[in-house]
Structures are given as C-alpha cells and as structure tokens.
C-alpha cells in the first residue's frame, strides 16, 4: 500500500472511519516516526502490525474502539484514551 515511501516520517490516517488494519499494512515504512490513527473505528489490531516501525516515536490511537493499549505503548509515546 505504501510502496516507495520508505523515507516517510509522518503518516496521518485520522478521521477516516478505518474499521480494520491489514497485517503488514505498514511494512516498508521503517523510517516512520509518527503515526496518527485517532478518530477511527479500530476495535482490534493485527498481531505485529507495528513490528517493522523501529523508528516510531508517536502512535496516536485515541478515540477508537480499542479495549486496551497496545504493547508498543510501553516503549513509545501513545496518547490515551
């Protein structure tokens, strides 16, 4: 989905009514530092969906339907709830 954007540092996908994320959707975005997914309809996240994002520093998942914080939030900034 994001082929050719390996140098991308910030991605804003908020306000899109996303109900699901495909496993591997962020593959190839190793330079990504900020990912904004707030105000969507996400209730679950695929295992390892953020695994390839080694430079990620901010993950904003506020105002979704998640029942808890993802494990990655113990290592990076994740505004909650």
C-alpha positions as YAML, in Angstrom:
chain: A
units: angstrom
residues:
- id: 1
  name: UNK
  ca: [0.00, 0.00, 0.00]
- id: 2
  name: UNK
  ca: [2.80, 2.44, 0.83]
- id: 3
  name: UNK
  ca: [5.38, 1.16, -1.68]
- id: 4
  name: UNK
  ca: [8.16, 3.62, -2.44]
- id: 5
  name: UNK
  ca: [7.60, 5.62, 0.75]
- id: 6
  name: UNK
  ca: [10.40, 4.13, 2.85]
- id: 7
  name: UNK
  ca: [11.66, 7.58, 3.86]
- id: 8
  name: UNK
  ca: [8.24, 8.75, 5.08]
- id: 9
  name: UNK
  ca: [8.48, 10.08, 8.65]
- id: 10
  name: UNK
  ca: [4.89, 11.05, 9.45]
- id: 11
  name: UNK
  ca: [1.59, 9.45, 8.43]
- id: 12
  name: UNK
  ca: [-1.82, 10.85, 9.35]
- id: 13
  name: UNK
  ca: [-4.73, 8.47, 8.86]
- id: 14
  name: UNK
  ca: [-7.10, 10.06, 11.36]
- id: 15
  name: UNK
  ca: [-10.79, 10.79, 10.72]
- id: 16
  name: UNK
  ca: [-11.07, 8.02, 8.10]
- id: 17
  name: UNK
  ca: [-13.52, 5.63, 9.78]
- id: 18
  name: UNK
  ca: [-10.99, 2.80, 9.45]
- id: 19
  name: UNK
  ca: [-12.51, -0.34, 10.97]
- id: 20
  name: UNK
  ca: [-9.51, -2.64, 10.44]
- id: 21
  name: UNK
  ca: [-5.83, -2.64, 9.57]
- id: 22
  name: UNK
  ca: [-4.41, -5.38, 7.38]
- id: 23
  name: UNK
  ca: [-1.48, -7.32, 8.73]
- id: 24
  name: UNK
  ca: [1.68, -5.89, 7.16]
- id: 25
  name: UNK
  ca: [-0.01, -2.65, 6.10]
- id: 26
  name: UNK
  ca: [2.94, -0.61, 7.41]
- id: 27
  name: UNK
  ca: [5.68, -2.87, 6.01]
- id: 28
  name: UNK
  ca: [8.41, -0.86, 4.31]
- id: 29
  name: UNK
  ca: [7.87, 2.24, 6.45]
- id: 30
  name: UNK
  ca: [10.92, 1.73, 8.64]
- id: 31
  name: UNK
  ca: [11.69, 5.46, 8.90]
- id: 32
  name: UNK
  ca: [8.20, 6.34, 10.18]
- id: 33
  name: UNK
  ca: [8.38, 8.34, 13.41]
- id: 34
  name: UNK
  ca: [4.78, 9.47, 13.85]
- id: 35
  name: UNK
  ca: [1.59, 7.53, 13.09]
- id: 36
  name: UNK
  ca: [-1.77, 9.16, 13.78]
- id: 37
  name: UNK
  ca: [-4.79, 6.85, 13.72]
- id: 38
  name: UNK
  ca: [-7.12, 8.71, 16.05]
- id: 39
  name: UNK
  ca: [-10.85, 9.05, 15.49]
- id: 40
  name: UNK
  ca: [-11.32, 5.85, 13.52]
- id: 41
  name: UNK
  ca: [-13.34, 2.71, 14.29]
- id: 42
  name: UNK
  ca: [-10.49, 0.32, 15.19]
- id: 43
  name: UNK
  ca: [-11.54, -2.32, 17.72]
- id: 44
  name: UNK
  ca: [-8.61, -4.73, 17.28]
- id: 45
  name: UNK
  ca: [-5.10, -4.62, 15.85]
- id: 46
  name: UNK
  ca: [-3.43, -7.48, 13.96]
- id: 47
  name: UNK
  ca: [-0.52, -9.07, 15.86]
- id: 48
  name: UNK
  ca: [2.74, -7.38, 14.94]
- id: 49
  name: UNK
  ca: [1.10, -4.64, 12.86]
- id: 50
  name: UNK
  ca: [3.67, -2.12, 14.19]
- id: 51
  name: UNK
  ca: [6.63, -4.55, 14.27]
- id: 52
  name: UNK
  ca: [8.59, -3.06, 11.37]
- id: 53
  name: UNK
  ca: [8.34, 0.51, 12.65]
- id: 54
  name: UNK
  ca: [11.65, 0.67, 14.51]
- id: 55
  name: UNK
  ca: [11.86, 4.48, 14.42]
- id: 56
  name: UNK
  ca: [8.29, 5.09, 15.61]
- id: 57
  name: UNK
  ca: [8.13, 7.58, 18.48]
- id: 58
  name: UNK
  ca: [4.45, 8.61, 18.46]
- id: 59
  name: UNK
  ca: [1.39, 6.41, 17.94]
- id: 60
  name: UNK
  ca: [-1.95, 8.14, 18.42]
- id: 61
  name: UNK
  ca: [-4.86, 5.72, 18.73]
- id: 62
  name: UNK
  ca: [-7.23, 7.91, 20.74]
- id: 63
  name: UNK
  ca: [-10.96, 7.81, 20.03]
- id: 64
  name: UNK
  ca: [-11.05, 4.31, 18.57]
- id: 65
  name: UNK
  ca: [-12.85, 1.25, 19.93]
- id: 66
  name: UNK
  ca: [-9.79, -0.48, 21.36]
- id: 67
  name: UNK
  ca: [-10.27, -2.06, 24.77]
- id: 68
  name: UNK
  ca: [-6.66, -1.53, 25.85]
- id: 69
  name: UNK
  ca: [-3.33, -0.03, 24.93]
- id: 70
  name: UNK
  ca: [-1.11, -1.99, 22.51]
- id: 71
  name: UNK
  ca: [2.15, -3.37, 23.93]
- id: 72
  name: UNK
  ca: [4.21, -0.94, 21.82]
- id: 73
  name: UNK
  ca: [2.87, 1.87, 24.02]
- id: 74
  name: UNK
  ca: [5.20, 0.79, 26.80]
- id: 75
  name: UNK
  ca: [8.14, 1.91, 24.65]
- id: 76
  name: UNK
  ca: [6.87, 4.96, 22.76]
- id: 77
  name: UNK
  ca: [4.55, 7.92, 23.26]
- id: 78
  name: UNK
  ca: [0.88, 6.87, 22.92]
- id: 79
  name: UNK
  ca: [-1.70, 9.46, 23.99]
- id: 80
  name: UNK
  ca: [-4.56, 7.61, 25.72]
- id: 81
  name: UNK
  ca: [-7.54, 7.27, 25.90]
...
